[in-house]
Amino acid sequence: METIHFILDVPDVFRKRALYGLRMLFLPFRVQLQEVDKASSDSFTLYYGIDPKPVQGVTASFTLKPDTMSFFEGHQPLPIVKRYLRVEDERIPVLFESSGDFSFDPVAGVFYFLSGWQEVHTKKCDEHGRFPFECSIQSALNLAAQPTVDWMRLIVATKLKSKGAILERKTWGADSWMCCPTHDIDYDRKWRPGIYKREVLDRSILNQNKESIPHRIGRTMRAVASLITTDDPFRNAMNRMRSEVEARNGSATYFFKSGGRGLRDVSYDLKNSFMLEQRILLQRAGFGIGLHPSYHTFLSSVQLEQEKTKLDNVMMRRTTVHRSHYLRYQHPKSAYLIAQAGFKIDSSLGFATQCGFRHATCLPFPLFNPVEDVELDVWEMPLSVMESALFNRMNLSPSEAIDYTRKLIHTCADFGGVFVGLWHNTLWDEMDYPGWGAHFEATLDETVRQEGGMKALEGALDSWK
């Protein structure tokens, strides 16, 4: 493995942040970083610090500007972007200026995005306590589909290679990039008392949705038919989702709930015969199983640990993968709770209303608390697409959703990244979720066409080296 030496000359208050930013800058490459006091003639040495003059013997340098320090000391959520770098057809925003070999500061830029800085210092939350996309720099600069961190890495790597650095990209085992299909199991069946009330009383009799008589009759007949058959679209979807992935020689991660305490939760029994059969089939196929905790757990260590213990007991093993319900997450408290509960992987960090790259990367990274400047022992597998965001929040048609998703897949493939997609077990219920199943199949097919791997989250992360 290639070794790159670095000299870090920054104020103590910024040291841990600079170390994290520097490590994350080189995370996608098979290199070892080693801090030194001075450059030697026989090594590749980087300088990152406050001295704007070239340091003797270093191969390349980044300068930490006073304005950058002032920004972080002021706890501002969004930097003021005054210019962009043009790379191929992309406009890469310069968040922080620099000098030396680079006109921008990639260390501070990478730290800004991956530490979740903007989320910590934005006070506004949506109705579910989440960081709103509308408050993000991605929204302000129209960057939702741009992995800005990965573009910074590419710019730096290209320059350093021209100076003799050997920067070999990590791969996902034998695959250059990875797709991780994931499924949040919010319900174990569709036909429940609340659904019958919605279909017969609310929609058919009271006509709350202002639908035509033939449409209302059709919905009522479907509800009545469900009373005389064991066929259920949500249960059918659980089986078909697995079959579709297996047919393409892949595996996926299923997130199960073990608790439900409020109006936003529908509880189900993990020990009933159907769920027992599902767990056996998933484990036999090499699929991953994670916890999908109930609505209020994202700020409750007691509830999170109770629900994890319950799933652990049912599975007879420790659950290490986590995805929050409604993608509820407040940084850094939620990150601490996830780590304290013993999870090693989270995949909650996608915007609930906009698909793309919430932390401006399509690659895994360890979570960081920028309030206490502590790196956590939890890896984030960033969420790129949630089907309900595409259809219900972005209001895309099935064909538009497929096209948008394909572009994100191509971006992940270009950067050797991971495309994490989220689908619920509502697929192929065409009356209520038209086109959602076709979107899932199209995503899997595009992965095959682009020669990506297809694995569960845990196996994928283990293979990235």
N, C-alpha and C positions, 0 to 999 in steps of 0.2 A: 504494500500500500504506500502511495506517495505521501511524503511528509512535507507540510508547508509550515515554516516558522512565521511567527507574527510578533510584532512589538506593539504593545497596547499602552498608549500614553494619553489617558483620559482622566478626568477628575474622579475621585473615589465614588462620588454619588452616582456616576454613570457607568462604573466599571462592570457590574453584574449585567447590566443591560447590553453593554457593548460585547461582552463575552457571549451572551445568548445570541445577539444579532449576528456576530461573526460566525459562530458555530452553525446557525441556521442558514447562513448564506452559502456555506459549503456542504450542507447536509446531503444534497442529492449526489455528491461525488464520493468516490472511493479515495478519500484523503484523510490524513491524520494531521490535526492542527497542534502545534507545539509552541507555547509562549517562550520567548527568549528576551534577554536584555539588550542584545545588540546583534546586528547582522553579521553573518560570516560569508566569506567569498564563495564557499562551496555549497551554499544552500539557497533555496528560494524563500525570500523573506518579505512579508507584508508589513507595512506600517499603518496603524490607525490611531490618530491622535490629534492634538490641538495645534501642533507645530505646522504652519503652512509651508515651510521650507523643506526641500527634499532631505531626508535623513540619509546619511552616508551608508552606502552598502546595501540599502533595501532595493528589492526588485520592483515593487510597486507600492503606491501609498494612497490612502484615503484620508481626507482631513475632516475632523469634527469641528464644525463652525460654531461660533458663539450663538448665532441665531437658532441653531438646532438645540443647543443646551437650554436656551431660553424657552423654546417651545415646550420641552418636556418639564422644565421647572414650573411652567405656568399651568400645567395640567389642562391644556387645551385639547379638545377632542379631534379637531380637523386642522391640518396644516394648510397654509395658503399656497396654492400651486400657481406659479407664475409662468412656467414653461414646460415643454414636453420634449422628450427624445423621440425621434422617428427611427423605428427599427422595422424593416420590412414594411408591412402595411399597418403597423401598430403605432399609436401615440402613447408613449410611456410617461406618466406624470413624474416630474421631479419634485418629490416631497421635501427633500432637504438638499441644499446646495453643498458642494465640496470643491476641493482643488487637488492638485497633484495629477495622478494618472486618470482620475475620474472627475467629471464635472458634477456628479451627484453623489450622495452619501448612501451607498447600498446597505451599510450596517444599520444605520438609524432607520432606513426605510423598511428593511426586513423586520427589525424589532418592532416598529410601529404596528405593522399588520399582524404578525404572528403572536405578539403579546396580548392582543385584544385591547390595545390602548384606547381606541375610539369608543369601545363599548363601556369601559370603566368610567370614562370621563364624559359620557353623554348621560344626562340625568333623565331624559324622557324614556318611558317604556310604553308599549302598546297595552291593550286590554288584558293580555295574558302575561304581562310582566317581562316581555321580551324586548331586546334591542331592535328598534324598528329599522327596516331597510331605508326608509325615507330620511333617517338621520345619519346615514353612513356616507363616507367619502365615495363609496362606489356609486351611490345614488347621485351625489352632487356632481360627479365627473363622468357619469355614464360608464362605469367600469365593471358592472356586475359580471359580465362574461369574460373579463380579462384577468388572468392570474398574474397580477403585477409583480408579485414577489418572484415568480419564476422567470419573468422577463428580465428583472434585475439580475438574477443569477446567470442568465444566458449572456447578458452584456458583459458582466464581470468575467465569466469563464472565457469568453471569446478573447477579451483583452489579455488575460493572464496566460492563455495558451500561446498567444503571439510572443510572449516574453519567456516562453519555455516551460511553463507549468504543465504537468501531466494531470488532466482532470477527466477521469473516466467516470461516466455516469453509472450509478447503481441500476440494477435491473431487478425484476420481480421473478427471481429464479431464471427460467429459460425465456420468460416473456419480457418484452421491452416496456410494456405498460399493463395496467390492470383495470378490470371492471369488477366492482363488488356489488352485486344485487343484494338489497336488503328489504325486509318486509316487517312492518309494524302490525302486529295482530291486535287491533283494538277491540275486535269482537270475535267470538267463536262461532257465531251464526248471525244471519240477517234477521230471520223471523223471530222477533221477540215482542212482548206485549206493547212496548212503546211504538214499534213499527206498525203493528196492526192498528193502533189508534191513529197514527199518522195517515195510513193509507185509507182506512174506511171512514173515520170521522172527519179528520182535518182536511184531507184532500178530496175525498169523494162526496161526502155529505155537505160539509161546510164550504167546499171549493175555495180554500184559502189561497191556492196558487192560481186561481182564475183559469182553469184548464177546460178543454172541450169535454162534452158529455162522453163521446166515444173513448177519449183518453182516460177519463175517470173510471168508466166501466171496465176498461182493460186493466187498470191498476187494481181495482177491487177484485176482479176475477183472479188475478195472479195471487192476491193475498188469500183468497178463499182456497185456491188450489194448493197453497202451501200447507193447509191444514190436513190434507189427505195424502201427503207425500213426505218422505224424509229428505227429499232433495232440497238443498239450501245453497244459494249462489256464493255465499262467503266461504262455506266449507268446501265447495267445489273449487273455488279459487285457491285455497290453501294447497290442495292437491295438484292443481294444474300449474301453479307457479313453480313448484318443485320439479314437476315433470318437464316444463319448458327449459329450465336451467340444466337439468340432467341430460336432456336431449342434445345440448350443446357442450357436453363434457365439462360442465362447470359445477360450482357449489355457491351457496348463498348463506346469508345470515337471517334468521327469524328472531324477532324480538317479541317475547311474550310478557303479558302482564300477570302479576301475582297479587295485585291489590286494586281496589277501586273504592274511593271514599266520597266522591262528590258527583255533582251533576254532569261533569265533563268526563266521567269514567263509566264504562260499562264493564262490570266484573264478570268473570267466568271461572269455571272450575278447571284448574290444570290437571286434575286427576280423573276427569270423566273419560269415558272410553274413547271418544273421538280424539281428544287431546293427547291421551296416552299413545294412541296409534300414530298420531302425527309426530310425536317426539321420537318414537322408535324409527319411523321412516326417515326422518331428518338425520338422525344420528347414523343410521345405517348408510345413508348417502354421503356422509362426510360434511354435512351442512353445519354451520355454527348456530348456537342459540345464545341470545343475550336477553337482558332485562329491559323491559319497556315500563318504567315505573309510572305510578299513577300521577294525576294532574298536579297535586300539591307537593310532591316529593322534591322538587328542584331546589327548595330552600329548607328542607327538613331532613336532617341527618337521621333522626329516629325512624321516620317512615321509610326512607330509602334503605336503611340497613335492615329493617323488618322485612321489606319486600324482597330484598336480595337474599336474605336467609331463607325465606319461604321458597323462592325459586331454586336456590342451592339444594335444599332438602328434597324437593321434587326431582331435580335432575341428578341428585346424589353426586354432585361435584360442584366446585366453585365456579360461579359465573364471573367472567372477566370483561364482558363487553356490555356497553351501556348506550341507550338512546332515550332521551327524555320525551315524554308525552307532550304533544303540541310543540315540540322543539323548544320547550321552556328552559331557559338557561340565563342566569345572571352572573356575569364574570366580575370578580373571581370566586364568589362564594360557591356557586354550583360546581366549579372545578374542584375546589377543596373537598366538597362533600363526596364527589365522585371518587376522588383519590382516597379519602378516608375510609370509604366503604369497601375498598379493595379492588376496584375496577382498574384494568390496565389499558383499555381502549374505550374511547367515546366516539360517537359519530352523530352528534346533535347539531354541529355547527354549520348549518346552512340557513339562509334566510327563509322564513316561513312564507313570505309573500313574493319572493323573487329568486328564481334559480340562478345559479352561478357560483362564484367563489367568495364566500363571506370573509375569509381571511386572506384573500388574494393569492391563493395557492391551490394547486391540485395534487400536492404531495403531503404525506404525513408529517406531523411535527409534534413535539412534546409541548403540553400546555405550560404557560408561564403566567405568574401573578405579578403584574407590573406595579401593584400597590406595595408589596413587600419585597419585590425583586427576587422571587423564588421560582425555580423551575420545578414542575410537578411530575410525579412518576405516572403520568397518564399520557398516552399518545392519542392525538386527534386524527381520525380518518375523515377528512372534510367532506361534508355532504354537498354534492353538486346539484342534484335534481330530486325534488319531491313531486310526485304526479299531481297531487291536489293543488300545489302552488301553480303549476303550469296551467291547469284547467280552471280552477276556481278563483285564483288570485290574479294571474296574468291574463286570464280569459282567452287562452289560445284555443284554436280548433285542433282536432286530432292531428291533421297534417302539419299545422304550424308547430305544435308541440314536438312532433317527431323531428322536424327540421331544426328546431332550436336545440334539441337534445343532441342531435348528430354533430352540430357545431361544437358543443361542449366536449363531446367524446373525442373529436378530432384534436381539440386543444390539449386534452389530457394525454392523448397518444403522442402528440408532438413533443411534449415535455417529459415523456416517460413517467407520467403521473398515474393517479388512481381516480377513476370515475366511480363515485359512490352514488347509486340511485336508490330511492325509497319508493316502494309501492305498497299499498295496503291490500288486504285480502278482499277488496271490493271489485277487483278486476273481472271483466267479462259479464258484469251485471249491466247490460246495455240499456236498460230502462232508466237507471239512475246514474250510471257512470259510463256514458257512451264513449267509446274510443280509448278508454284507459288500458284495457287489455292489449289492444293493438299497439299502443305506445310501448308497453313492456316488451312485447315480442320484437318490435322494431329495434329497440335498444339492444337486446341480446343479439339480434342478427347483425347490427352494425359493429358490435364488439367482435364478432367472428370475422366480418369482412376486414376490419382493421387489425386483425391478428393479435388481439389482446388476450390476456389471461382472464379467467373468470373464477374467482374464489371468494370464500367467506372472509370476513374482515380479518379475523385472527390469523388465518393461514396466509393471507395476502401480506400482512405486515411482517410476519415471520420470514417471508421469502424476499423481502426488499433489502438487498445488501450488495 
